[in-house]
Amino acid sequence: MLTLEFMILIALAGGCAFCMVLMLAGGGKHKKIVKRRLDDFQKYQGKHHASDQTGNASLKKAKQSEKRWLTYVIKILPRRQRLEYLLSQTGKDITISQFLLFSFGIGVMVAALAYVIGRLPLPLTALIGLSAGPFIVSVAIKYMISKRCMLFLKDFPDAIELLVRGLKAGLPIGESIASVSREFTGPISEEFVKITEAVKIGTPLNDALWAACNRMPVQELKFFVISLSIQQDTGGNLGETLGNLAQILRRRKTMKLKIKALSSEARASAYILGSLPFVLFGIIMLVSTDYAMILIEDSRGQKAAAVGIGLIVIAGVVMGKMVRFRI
């Protein structure tokens, strides 16, 4: 017989899943409408200069309407600018509203699992859900940022060499950057397209490049921007400077791959040691369920499991620091 609390948690989890589906389904249509209006506005802005302020106001209103129902929550959200900064680094159109929605939905699901499996009191399950939801979503966002940075660095030296070839052929720096955006795909094309578009509408090249550094938090891009900035201030052979930079970036990449190969055994050992307790618990659950359920049902077992999980987390952090190298 299902209890009332369990039925409420199931209803909340289902409602959260339904709301997430609605958000994803409705967000795409809304963005298409905004994009179509923006394209129409840009097409006719040369003929209708008087409509600039009206167009900007309508676009701003359309952008803010997406999070109207969460306006109050967003206003009181701590470190909101930092969150917007991280979301922009994913390369996706993820809003704070979507971040809060997914955090709430995942938190409710985790709380329901903790209540059903662990049979914990409702206040404790609510605390677990409030902590687990934002944490899981934040980990996913950081993974997306890390993956995007890796894809960017994979072809960045080739992009710089293409830019150098354009400069040696007599092309201006703006046209060389535009050629990189056309020849490459993925994060490199996305960022160089944004740089090109920003320059076309009158943004200084340095400002457009530093804005790209904010969206792509990698040191290699900062080296590139600093090289261009110094060359604009002092002069010199920009092609030779960027060519040397491309060689340095390739050496850095080679060193990272070498370190990754040398530390592969240590990383494999860390993965095995970190997953071993959970694998053994799963095997015990299959062989002797009653014996393993003591850790869940008995209060002493719950305390022992909590201490064990805490020690495993500390050990995982320590092992992660030991096998991670920075260049």
C-alpha positions in Angstrom: 0.0 0.0 0.0 1.5 3.3 -1.1 1.7 6.0 1.6 0.4 9.5 1.1 3.9 11.0 1.2 5.2 8.6 -1.5 2.2 9.4 -3.8 2.9 13.2 -3.3 6.6 12.7 -4.3 5.6 10.7 -7.4 3.2 13.4 -8.4 5.8 16.1 -7.9 8.4 14.1 -9.9 5.9 13.6 -12.8 4.9 17.3 -12.7 8.6 18.3 -12.9 9.2 16.0 -15.8 6.1 17.4 -17.6 7.3 21.0 -17.0 10.7 20.2 -18.4 9.2 18.7 -21.5 7.0 21.8 -21.9 10.0 24.1 -21.4 12.0 22.3 -24.0 9.1 22.1 -26.5 8.1 25.7 -26.1 11.6 27.2 -25.9 12.5 26.1 -29.5 9.3 27.8 -31.0 9.9 30.9 -28.9 13.5 31.2 -30.1 12.5 30.7 -33.7 10.0 33.6 -33.4 12.6 35.8 -31.8 15.2 34.9 -34.4 12.8 35.6 -37.3 12.0 39.0 -35.8 15.7 39.7 -35.4 16.4 38.8 -39.0 13.6 40.9 -40.3 14.8 43.8 -38.1 18.3 43.5 -39.4 17.2 43.3 -43.0 15.3 46.5 -42.9 17.3 48.5 -40.4 19.1 50.3 -43.2 15.8 51.6 -44.6 14.1 52.3 -41.4 16.5 54.0 -39.0 13.7 55.5 -37.0 12.6 52.0 -35.9 15.9 51.2 -34.1 14.7 52.0 -30.6 11.4 50.2 -31.1 13.1 47.1 -32.5 15.6 47.0 -29.6 12.8 47.4 -27.1 10.7 44.6 -28.6 13.7 42.2 -28.7 14.5 43.0 -25.1 10.9 42.3 -24.1 10.9 39.0 -26.0 14.1 38.0 -24.3 12.8 38.8 -20.9 9.4 37.1 -21.4 11.1 33.7 -21.5 11.8 33.8 -17.7 8.8 35.9 -16.6 7.4 33.3 -14.3 10.7 32.9 -12.5 11.6 36.6 -12.4 11.4 36.9 -8.6 13.5 33.7 -8.0 16.1 34.9 -10.5 16.4 38.3 -8.8 17.1 36.8 -5.4 19.4 34.2 -6.8 22.9 34.5 -5.3 25.8 34.9 -7.8 23.5 35.3 -10.7 26.1 36.9 -12.9 28.5 34.1 -12.3 25.8 31.6 -13.3 25.1 33.5 -16.5 28.8 33.5 -17.2 29.0 29.7 -16.9 25.9 29.1 -19.0 27.3 31.3 -21.8 30.5 29.1 -21.8 28.5 26.0 -22.7 27.8 27.3 -26.2 24.1 26.4 -25.7 21.1 28.7 -25.3 20.6 27.7 -21.7 18.8 30.2 -19.6 18.7 30.6 -15.8 15.1 29.6 -15.9 16.0 26.3 -17.5 18.8 25.8 -15.0 16.4 26.3 -12.1 13.8 24.1 -13.7 16.1 21.2 -14.2 17.6 21.6 -10.8 14.2 21.4 -9.2 13.1 18.4 -11.2 16.3 16.4 -10.6 16.1 17.4 -6.9 12.6 16.1 -6.6 13.6 12.8 -8.2 16.6 12.4 -6.0 14.5 13.2 -2.9 11.9 10.6 -4.0 14.6 7.9 -4.4 16.1 8.8 -1.1 12.6 8.5 0.6 11.7 5.2 -1.1 15.1 3.4 -0.9 16.5 5.0 2.2 13.2 5.5 4.0 14.5 8.8 5.4 12.3 11.4 7.0 10.8 14.0 4.7 12.8 17.0 6.0 16.0 15.1 5.3 14.9 14.0 1.9 13.9 17.6 1.1 17.4 18.8 2.1 19.0 16.1 0.0 16.9 17.1 -3.0 17.7 20.8 -2.7 21.4 20.0 -2.5 21.5 17.3 -5.2 19.6 19.1 -7.9 21.8 22.1 -8.4 24.9 20.0 -7.8 24.1 17.5 -10.5 23.1 20.2 -13.0 26.3 22.2 -12.2 28.4 19.1 -12.8 26.7 18.6 -16.2 27.3 22.2 -17.1 31.0 22.0 -16.2 31.3 18.8 -18.3 29.7 20.6 -21.3 32.2 23.5 -20.9 35.1 21.1 -20.6 34.1 19.1 -23.6 33.6 22.3 -25.6 37.1 23.6 -24.6 38.6 20.3 -25.7 37.0 20.5 -29.1 38.1 24.1 -29.5 41.8 23.3 -28.6 41.8 20.3 -30.9 41.8 22.4 -34.1 43.0 25.8 -32.7 46.6 25.5 -33.9 45.3 24.6 -37.4 43.0 27.7 -37.3 45.9 29.9 -36.4 48.0 28.5 -39.2 45.1 29.2 -41.6 45.0 32.7 -40.3 48.7 33.1 -40.9 48.5 31.9 -44.4 45.7 34.5 -45.1 47.9 37.2 -43.6 50.8 36.2 -45.8 48.6 36.2 -48.8 47.8 39.9 -48.1 44.3 39.5 -46.5 43.5 41.9 -43.7 43.1 40.4 -40.2 39.3 40.7 -40.3 39.0 38.8 -43.5 41.4 36.2 -42.3 39.3 35.6 -39.1 36.2 35.3 -41.3 38.0 32.7 -43.4 38.7 30.6 -40.3 35.0 30.8 -39.4 34.1 29.4 -42.8 36.6 26.7 -43.1 36.2 25.1 -39.6 33.2 23.7 -37.7 32.3 23.3 -34.1 33.3 25.7 -31.3 36.1 27.4 -33.4 33.6 28.3 -36.1 31.1 29.5 -33.6 33.5 31.8 -31.8 35.1 33.2 -34.9 31.7 33.8 -36.4 30.7 35.8 -33.3 34.0 37.8 -33.6 33.4 38.6 -37.2 29.8 39.7 -36.6 30.9 41.8 -33.7 33.5 43.6 -35.8 31.0 44.1 -38.7 28.6 46.0 -36.4 31.4 48.3 -35.2 32.8 46.6 -32.1 36.6 47.1 -31.8 38.6 44.0 -32.6 40.2 43.8 -29.2 36.8 44.0 -27.4 35.4 41.2 -29.7 38.4 39.0 -29.0 38.2 39.5 -25.2 34.5 38.8 -25.3 35.4 35.5 -27.0 37.9 34.8 -24.2 35.0 35.2 -21.7 32.9 32.6 -23.6 35.8 30.2 -24.1 37.9 29.9 -20.9 41.2 28.5 -22.3 44.6 29.9 -21.9 45.5 29.3 -25.5 42.9 31.7 -26.8 44.2 34.4 -24.3 47.7 33.9 -25.7 46.2 34.5 -29.2 44.3 37.7 -28.1 47.4 39.1 -26.2 49.6 38.5 -29.3 47.2 40.4 -31.5 46.8 43.2 -28.9 50.6 43.7 -28.6 51.0 43.6 -32.3 48.4 46.4 -32.8 50.1 48.6 -30.2 53.8 48.0 -31.2 53.6 46.8 -34.8 55.7 44.0 -36.3 55.2 40.9 -38.4 51.9 39.5 -37.2 52.2 36.4 -39.4 55.5 35.4 -37.9 54.2 36.1 -34.4 51.1 33.9 -34.9 53.2 31.2 -36.6 55.4 31.0 -33.5 52.3 30.9 -31.3 50.9 28.0 -33.3 54.1 26.0 -32.8 54.0 26.7 -29.0 50.4 25.5 -28.9 51.2 22.3 -30.7 54.1 21.7 -28.2 51.7 22.3 -25.3 49.2 19.8 -26.8 51.9 17.2 -27.3 53.0 17.6 -23.7 49.5 17.2 -22.5 49.0 14.0 -24.5 52.4 12.7 -23.2 51.4 13.4 -19.6 48.0 11.8 -20.1 49.7 8.6 -21.4 52.2 8.5 -18.5 49.4 9.0 -15.9 47.0 6.5 -17.5 47.9 3.7 -15.1 47.4 6.0 -12.1 44.0 7.2 -13.4 42.9 3.6 -14.1 43.8 2.7 -10.5 41.9 5.7 -9.2 38.8 4.7 -11.1 39.0 1.1 -9.9 39.5 2.0 -6.3 36.7 4.6 -6.4 34.1 2.3 -8.0 35.1 -0.9 -6.0 32.9 -0.2 -2.9 29.8 0.5 -5.0 30.4 -2.6 -7.2 30.8 -4.8 -4.1 27.7 -3.4 -2.5 25.7 -4.2 -5.7 27.1 -7.7 -5.7 26.1 -8.2 -2.1 22.6 -6.8 -2.9 22.3 -9.5 -5.5 23.7 -12.4 -3.4 22.2 -11.5 0.0 19.7 -8.7 -0.1 18.7 -9.0 3.6 22.3 -8.6 4.7 22.9 -5.5 2.5 19.6 -3.9 3.6 21.0 -3.5 7.1 23.0 -0.5 5.8 19.7 1.1 4.6 17.1 0.1 7.1 19.0 0.1 10.4 20.0 3.5 11.9 23.5 2.2 12.7 24.0 1.0 9.2 22.8 4.4 7.8 25.4 6.2 9.9 28.1 3.7 8.8 27.1 4.1 5.2 27.2 7.9 5.5 30.7 7.9 7.0 31.8 5.5 4.3 30.4 7.5 1.5 32.0 10.7 3.0 35.4 9.0 3.1 35.0 7.7 -0.4 34.3 11.2 -1.7 37.4 12.6 0.1 39.5 9.8 -1.3 38.1 10.5 -4.8 39.0 14.2 -4.5 42.5 13.4 -3.3 43.1 10.8 -6.1 41.7 13.2 -8.7 44.2 15.9 -7.5 47.0 13.4 -7.7 46.4 12.3 -11.3 45.5 15.8 -12.7 48.4 17.9 -14.0 48.3 21.5 -15.3 50.6 22.9 -17.9 
